[in-house]
Amino acid sequence: MIDKVIFNMVIWVKRRSFFRIAERTLTILMPLAIIGSIFQFMWQSVFSPDSLISNIFYFDRWLPDPIFNAAWYASQGLSSVIFNSFGLLVAYFAAQYTARYYHKDAQMAGIAGMLSLFLCAYRFRDTSNFNITMNFNWRFLGIHSFLYALVIGYLVGLIFRFWGVDFHHYHTENSSRIEWRAFASFKPTAIALIISLMIGILTSLVQVRVFASNVYQFFQNEGQNNLNLWMFIPLIMLALFLNWLGIGEPLSSLTAYVGSGTNVANLNYALEHGSSWNVPNKFVGNALYQSYGKFGGSGVLLALLIVLLLVYKRDNTTKVARWSFIPTLFGSNQGALVGLPIILNPLYLFSYVLIPVFNMLVAALFIQLHLIPTSAYQVLSGTPGPIVAFMATNGNWGALIFSLLLFATDILLYVPVVKIAAKVQLEIDNLNAEEAGFEYVH
């Protein structure tokens, strides 16, 4: 009965035009997200001097510095370019698919969507300042602002729906038809750009970006100093929910490991006494999350990938799971978030938010019962998720066994979710086939 209710609810949501556009946008951007996550893994987990793999293989001893540095700069550059400009691609394809959904000029809508995002992210300055440069708030153009870009692209597509002319795409076009397209798209393009200009100016006047920065700073401060687990849990749930929506900055700010006073105090105690059993701050939220709430990525996605590889039968989904498995294992899970997709997928919302919280609460209980020590030692970047607690407790075998058992539990928790996902995807494939004008063969 519950499975049927969930199934019907998810199908109803996925039939809404906004979620259909979001799914298509995520699908077309899947290759870039996976490539970006692979190179992010190489940058942070292989060629970083403080990464686990680099220290295991002693790259600094035998690999020439020019080669090591070139690999680091190349992987860092490629992943940064992809993820820091990801929002522009989201706005383009969201506008394009929305316009195509309503039989309007998709290419012109995509261009208008991308330019509209640029206008909304532009920092408008005082015209008395003659040293005016192209200055954008790049935070709103990256992958962490996926929802922001998606909404703008979708709204631009709707502008083309209401003010654009009906359009049929041809493989080849002569100059007269291109000229007709240009004049036909003038009105919706102008409307989209003028509205975006007004939004950009308004956000500058009311300091929306300053407010957003203050919100992100709040999450960062709480992640550094919050000792009250019952205050941290609601914040991590909110951050995970926002990340599911496509707003990733709060989660990264809240859970980033930094040298805060609480973490430093725990580390100093552990170094002085040779263990982390009786550190002064047992329940530091970000330490619990990094050790037990991630296991490779937000939402414990590594467990989901394993379930997909074991029980899912859809070839394209299992391909995404295989391609994104290694990066996710080492903490680079953007490919899985976009490629499966997880973002804005109602089927994975509750498991994505609640499984990490479940892990943290169970781990806190075991720490309180003095069955495992607190994670106090700093961990090298790129440490595989299931062994982070082992490394952060200076090689405590109890923490390792507990982590593996907890991870196995997470896998079991994802099994029913994946089974429902298979049924939902079959229905969605049939719906897509109906729109394409033929019956889906399965």
Secondary structure, 3 states (H helix, E strand, C coil): CHHHHHHHHHHHHHCCHHHHHHHHHHHHCHHHHHHHHHHHHHHHHHCCCCEHHHHHCCHHHHCCHHHHHHHHHHHHHHHHHHHHCHHHHHHHHHHHHHHHHCCCCHHHHHHHHHHHHHHHHECCCCCCCCCCCCCECHHHHCCCEHHHHHHHHHHHHHHHHHHCCCCCCCCCCCHHHHHHHHHHCHHHHHHHHHHHHHHHHHHHHCCHHHHHHHHHHHHHHHHHHCCCHHHHHHHHHHHHHHHHHCECHHHHHHHCCCCCHHHHHHHHHHHHHCCCCCCCCCCCHHHHHHHHHCCCCHHHHHHHHHHHHHHCCCHHHHHHHHHHHHHHHCCCCHHHHHHCCCCCCHHHHHHHHHHHHHHHHHHHHHHHCCCCCCCCCCCCECCCHHHHHHHHCCCCHHHHHHHHHHHHHHHHHHHHHHHHHHHHHHHHHHHHHHHHCCCCCC
